[in-house]
Amino acid sequence: GESVGLHLPTLSVQEGDNSIINCAYSNSASDYFIWYKQESGKGPQFIIDIRSNMDKRQGQRVTVLLNKTVKHLSLQIAATQPGDSAVYFCAEMLWGTSYGKLTFGQGTILTVHP
Amino acid sequence: GAVVSQHPSRVICKSGTSVKIECRSLDFQATTMFWYRQFPKQSLMLMATSNEGSKATYEQGVEKDKFLINHASLTLSTLTVTSAHPEDSSFYICSAEGREAYEQYFGPGTRLTVT
């Protein structure tokens, strides 16, 4: 149900800086992880994914790092732009038995200043 | 490709009335769709999994008689909020599963306000 008074963590950066957004996931058995970007009033937008048999994956300007030992996921955005300002969520999935059910993390508000 | 739409994008209704939200996969067929609810400044919470031709599977704490889900075709799932109350005001988001279970495509969301 609703968590009263919960506020999302925030990260404020200058345009051109690199951003690192962190996420602690909950299920050590999860084997697939995704980062989503959500702009105000819109649905989540896929950024990058990683499987549990990898510890790093790179995309265009983004890198995802996975540390299964401590159940930690991070998203690195290079040369952050004002258009990157949004809420970023990590999500985890337990393949096979959960029919693709995603469990979303808390989210981080990224604000990029020109 | 892989576009998911929702209708309406915004709806305001009076307390006690019912509201239906549609989720459509526009250019692909989706055996499985998911419904999420998102309160302001919070994360997405899965409400239910909708499977074409069968009953939906609800997450713990979600009332199936209040949130009616119908997945009558491979491109359409509907969520009906029955006897809506102000506490049901939220952002409702659907997603549709692609060819692979790990591929999920999200709709743009529906903002429900109950007065």
Chai-1 contact restraints between the chains, C-beta under 6 A:
chainA,res_idxA,chainB,res_idxB,connection_type,confidence,min_distance_angstrom,max_distance_angstrom,comment,restraint_id
A,G1,B,G61,contact,1.0,0.0,6.0,A-B,restraint_1
A,E2,B,F39,contact,1.0,0.0,6.0,A-B,restraint_2
A,L6,B,Q42,contact,1.0,0.0,6.0,A-B,restraint_3
A,H7,B,K41,contact,1.0,0.0,6.0,A-B,restraint_4
A,L8,B,K41,contact,1.0,0.0,6.0,A-B,restraint_5
A,Y32,B,Y102,contact,1.0,0.0,6.0,A-B,restraint_6
A,K42,B,P108,contact,1.0,0.0,6.0,A-B,restraint_7
A,G43,B,I93,contact,1.0,0.0,6.0,A-B,restraint_8
A,G43,B,F106,contact,1.0,0.0,6.0,A-B,restraint_9
A,G43,B,G107,contact,1.0,0.0,6.0,A-B,restraint_10
A,G43,B,P108,contact,1.0,0.0,6.0,A-B,restraint_11
A,G43,B,G109,contact,1.0,0.0,6.0,A-B,restraint_12
A,P44,B,F106,contact,1.0,0.0,6.0,A-B,restraint_13
A,G100,B,E97,contact,1.0,0.0,6.0,A-B,restraint_14
A,G100,B,A101,contact,1.0,0.0,6.0,A-B,restraint_15
A,F104,B,S43,contact,1.0,0.0,6.0,A-B,restraint_16
A,F104,B,L44,contact,1.0,0.0,6.0,A-B,restraint_17
A,Q106,B,S43,contact,1.0,0.0,6.0,A-B,restraint_18
A,G107,B,S43,contact,1.0,0.0,6.0,A-B,restraint_19
